[in-house]
């Protein structure tokens, strides 16, 4: 894989029934941008500006969409910086 520098990304939010933005449709979609479907909490990553790849969550029943870990309500969490 070639290393790609991601200088600027955009974060999108939409419903799962909405059409996702693409360069082909005239939208500016920088590589590495993310999109979250607010009704399903599915997260997608723009790999090339025209194709969105679904980010893998821990399980299909996990309703969280945190890309750095899993958040479960009413649990104590600690952050280990890095």
C-alpha positions as a Python dict, from the first residue, in 0.01 Angstrom:
ca = {
    (1, 'X'): (0, 0, 0),
    (2, 'X'): (122, 347, -79),
    (3, 'X'): (131, 592, 211),
    (4, 'X'): (-112, 880, 158),
    (5, 'X'): (-96, 1205, 350),
    (6, 'X'): (-441, 1315, 460),
    (7, 'X'): (-415, 1692, 487),
    (8, 'X'): (-782, 1777, 513),
    (9, 'X'): (-1086, 1562, 564),
    (10, 'X'): (-1455, 1632, 584),
    (11, 'X'): (-1700, 1472, 825),
    (12, 'X'): (-2045, 1411, 683),
    (13, 'X'): (-2372, 1311, 851),
    (14, 'X'): (-2681, 1183, 674),
    (15, 'X'): (-2959, 928, 692),
    (16, 'X'): (-2899, 582, 550),
    (17, 'X'): (-3161, 659, 282),
    (18, 'X'): (-2973, 971, 165),
    (19, 'X'): (-2741, 966, -135),
    (20, 'X'): (-2380, 979, -20),
    (21, 'X'): (-2167, 1261, -165),
    (22, 'X'): (-1916, 1171, -440),
    (23, 'X'): (-1675, 1358, -665),
    (24, 'X'): (-1861, 1221, -966),
    (25, 'X'): (-2177, 1395, -842),
    (26, 'X'): (-1983, 1723, -817),
    (27, 'X'): (-1910, 1713, -443),
    (28, 'X'): (-1566, 1775, -296),
    (29, 'X'): (-1488, 1455, -105),
    (30, 'X'): (-1128, 1442, 19),
    (31, 'X'): (-975, 1096, 62),
    (32, 'X'): (-1006, 988, 427),
    (33, 'X'): (-1329, 1178, 490),
    (34, 'X'): (-1587, 1007, 707),
    (35, 'X'): (-1964, 979, 692),
    (36, 'X'): (-2196, 863, 970),
    (37, 'X'): (-2551, 752, 907),
    (38, 'X'): (-2735, 907, 1198),
    (39, 'X'): (-3019, 654, 1194),
    (40, 'X'): (-2803, 339, 1179),
    (41, 'X'): (-2475, 475, 1324),
    (42, 'X'): (-2288, 305, 1039),
    (43, 'X'): (-1960, 482, 965),
    (44, 'X'): (-1804, 501, 620),
    (45, 'X'): (-1459, 615, 502),
    (46, 'X'): (-1397, 776, 161),
    (47, 'X'): (-1119, 576, -1),
    (48, 'X'): (-1095, 768, -329),
    (49, 'X'): (-1363, 1039, -329),
    (50, 'X'): (-1620, 827, -513),
    (51, 'X'): (-1640, 507, -308),
    (52, 'X'): (-1739, 480, 56),
    (53, 'X'): (-1613, 181, 254),
    (54, 'X'): (-1809, 75, 561),
    (55, 'X'): (-1600, 97, 875),
    (56, 'X'): (-1613, -234, 1064),
    (57, 'X'): (-1769, -209, 1406),
    (58, 'X'): (-1720, -465, 1682),
    (59, 'X'): (-2047, -636, 1596),
    (60, 'X'): (-2363, -574, 1399),
    (61, 'X'): (-2556, -533, 1723),
    (62, 'X'): (-2310, -278, 1863),
    (63, 'X'): (-2492, 52, 1816),
    (64, 'X'): (-2179, 260, 1878),
    (65, 'X'): (-1970, 409, 1602),
    (66, 'X'): (-1657, 516, 1788),
    (67, 'X'): (-1362, 443, 1561),
    (68, 'X'): (-1110, 432, 1846),
    (69, 'X'): (-1290, 189, 2072),
    (70, 'X'): (-1624, 83, 2204),
    (71, 'X'): (-1839, 304, 2419),
    (72, 'X'): (-2098, 139, 2632),
    (73, 'X'): (-2326, 358, 2845),
    (74, 'X'): (-2279, 348, 3223),
    (75, 'X'): (-1926, 206, 3206),
    (76, 'X'): (-1613, 370, 3339),
    (77, 'X'): (-1349, 436, 3075),
    (78, 'X'): (-995, 559, 3094),
    (79, 'X'): (-794, 719, 2820),
    (80, 'X'): (-437, 622, 2756),
    (81, 'X'): (-294, 896, 2534),
    (82, 'X'): (-77, 820, 2243),
}
